[in-house]
């Protein structure tokens, strides 16, 4: 009976050792997989951040280009407004000159008729 019990104990110890070894191997495998996934996640985060930075830089360039165009258009509009004011002033001067010329012409015609 004792011999049988000792034999069972040895078998159970052997079996327990194998199970423990198997669990350690699985734990090592899981730790390795976790490490791989963490590395992949870290690389994905780096790639994402790099892409985000690149897109932000492109958008900043686009914004600056749009601001430059807007400033250029504002300057153009301002110069056009000044030109319009100048043309209005010239038109007014020409109209006054034309009125004076017409008055002078009328006076000369009246003098000529007499």
C-alpha positions as CSV (number, residue, x, y, z in Angstrom):
1,X,0.0,0.0,0.0
2,X,2.8,2.4,1.0
3,X,4.7,1.5,-2.2
4,X,1.5,2.2,-4.3
5,X,1.0,5.5,-2.5
6,X,4.6,6.5,-3.0
7,X,4.3,5.6,-6.7
8,X,1.2,7.7,-7.1
9,X,2.9,10.5,-5.2
10,X,5.8,10.4,-7.6
11,X,3.5,10.3,-10.6
12,X,1.5,13.3,-9.3
13,X,4.8,15.1,-8.5
14,X,6.0,14.4,-12.1
15,X,2.6,15.5,-13.5
16,X,2.6,18.6,-11.3
17,X,6.1,19.4,-12.5
18,X,5.0,19.1,-16.1
19,X,2.0,21.2,-15.6
20,X,4.1,23.9,-13.8
21,X,6.7,23.8,-16.7
22,X,3.8,24.1,-19.2
23,X,2.4,27.0,-17.3
24,X,5.8,28.7,-17.2
25,X,6.2,28.2,-20.9
26,X,2.7,29.6,-21.6
27,X,3.5,32.6,-19.3
28,X,6.8,33.2,-21.1
29,X,5.0,33.0,-24.4
30,X,2.3,35.4,-23.2
31,X,4.9,37.8,-21.9
32,X,6.7,37.7,-25.3
33,X,3.4,38.3,-27.2
34,X,2.5,41.2,-24.8
35,X,5.9,42.7,-25.5
36,X,5.4,42.3,-29.3
37,X,2.0,43.9,-29.1
38,X,3.4,46.8,-27.0
39,X,6.1,47.3,-29.5
40,X,3.6,47.3,-32.4
41,X,1.4,49.7,-30.5
42,X,4.3,52.0,-29.7
43,X,5.3,52.0,-33.4
44,X,1.7,52.6,-34.5
45,X,1.6,55.6,-32.1
46,X,4.9,56.9,-33.5
47,X,3.6,56.5,-37.1
48,X,0.3,58.2,-36.2
49,X,2.1,61.1,-34.5
50,X,4.5,61.5,-37.5
51,X,1.5,61.5,-39.9
52,X,-0.3,64.0,-37.7
53,X,2.7,66.3,-37.5
54,X,3.1,66.1,-41.3
55,X,-0.6,66.9,-41.9
56,X,-0.4,69.8,-39.4
57,X,2.6,71.2,-41.2
58,X,0.9,71.0,-44.5
59,X,-2.2,72.7,-43.1
60,X,0.0,75.5,-41.6
61,X,1.6,76.0,-45.1
62,X,-1.9,76.1,-46.7
63,X,-3.1,78.6,-44.0
64,X,-0.1,80.8,-44.6
65,X,-0.6,80.6,-48.4
66,X,-4.3,81.6,-47.9
67,X,-3.4,84.4,-45.5
68,X,-0.8,85.7,-48.0
69,X,-3.4,85.6,-50.9
70,X,-5.9,87.4,-48.6
71,X,-3.4,90.1,-47.7
72,X,-2.6,90.5,-51.4
73,X,-6.3,90.8,-52.3
74,X,-6.9,93.3,-49.5
75,X,-4.0,95.4,-50.8
76,X,-5.3,95.1,-54.4
77,X,-8.8,96.1,-53.2
78,X,-7.4,99.1,-51.3
79,X,-5.4,100.3,-54.3
80,X,-8.5,99.9,-56.5
81,X,-10.6,101.9,-54.1
82,X,-7.9,104.7,-54.2
83,X,-7.9,104.5,-58.0
84,X,-11.8,104.8,-58.0
85,X,-11.6,107.8,-55.7
86,X,-8.9,109.4,-58.0
87,X,-11.1,108.7,-61.1
88,X,-14.1,110.2,-59.4
89,X,-12.1,113.3,-58.5
90,X,-10.9,113.6,-62.1
91,X,-14.4,113.1,-63.4
92,X,-15.6,115.9,-61.2
93,X,-12.8,118.2,-62.3
94,X,-13.6,117.4,-65.9
95,X,-17.3,118.0,-65.4
96,X,-16.5,121.4,-63.8
97,X,-14.2,122.2,-66.6
98,X,-16.8,121.1,-69.2
99,X,-19.4,123.3,-67.5
100,X,-17.1,126.3,-67.6
101,X,-16.2,125.6,-71.2
102,X,-19.9,125.4,-72.1
103,X,-20.7,128.6,-70.2
104,X,-17.8,130.3,-72.0
105,X,-19.0,128.9,-75.3
106,X,-22.5,130.2,-74.6
107,X,-21.2,133.6,-73.8
108,X,-19.1,133.7,-76.9
109,X,-22.1,132.6,-79.0
110,X,-24.2,135.4,-77.5
111,X,-21.4,137.9,-78.2
112,X,-21.1,136.6,-81.8
113,X,-24.9,136.8,-82.3
114,X,-25.0,140.5,-81.3
